[in-house]
Amino acid sequence: MRRSRSSEAGIVASLREGEGGVSVAQLARKHGISAATYYHWKSKYAGAGVPELKRLRELEAENAKLKRMYADLALENIAIKDVLSRKL
């Protein structure tokens, strides 16, 4: 999974600057991001602080891990059922 180049503090700082009246084009140039990235961050992280963003990333990573575990177990379950149905 690709890791973001921007830290939680950087994202929050960019959003706060945008709220302060700096244009999106200037923010994008200054922080090395696209305007689309800024608007994506704004829709996803608006009003959140650094601790909330860290917790959100931890939860997203845990959720991805659990989804992989479920997929592995579901595949194993299907294989076991297939083997048992052939023996009968």
N, C-alpha and C positions, 0 to 999 in steps of 0.2 A: 504494500500500500504506500502510495506516495506521501511523503511528509511535507507539510507546508513550510515554505521558507520564512514565513512571517510568524513571529512569536505572538502570544496573546497580548502582551504589552504593546507591540507594534500595531496590532489590529485596533486595539482600543484607542491608541494615540491617533491613528489615522481617522477613525470615526469621530473623535472629539474635535479634531481640526476641521473636519467637514461640517460639523455642527456649528463651529465658530465662524463660518462664513467663507472659508477658503474654497475656491472653485475645485471641482472634481478633476479638471485637467491638470491643475497645479499639484494637487495631491498625488495623482497618478504618476506624474513626472518625478516628484520628490521621493516617493516611496518605491518607485520601480514596479508599479502594478498597473493593470489596465483599468479603465473606467468600469468595465463590466465586473471586475473583481471587487472594486469599491462598493458598487451597488449590491453585489451578492453578500458581502460582509454586512452591509447596512441592513439588508432584509433579515439576515440570519442572527446577527449579534447586536442589534440596536438596543441600547439601554443596559447592556451587560457590562460588568466589570471584569477585571483580570481573574479573580478567583472563580467566578461563574464560568468563564471560558475554559479555564483549566479543567474544571469538573466536567464540563460538556465534552471536551476532548477525551477525557478518561472514560466517560460513559459510552462514547461512540466506539472507542477501541474495545471496550468490554463487550458491547453489543455485537461487533464484528466477530469477536472470538466465539461468542455463544452461537452465532449463526453458523460458523464453520463447524462447531461441535455438533450442532443439530444435523447439519447436512451429512456429516460423516456417520452419525448414528442411524439416520434414516436410510442411507445407502447400505449400511451393514444389516439393518433390519430387512430390507428388501432381499438382500443376498441370502440371508438365513431362511426366509420364507420360500425362496425359490428352491433352495436345497431340500428343505423339508417336503415341499410339494412333489419333487421328483422321486423321493424315496417311497412315497405312498402309492 
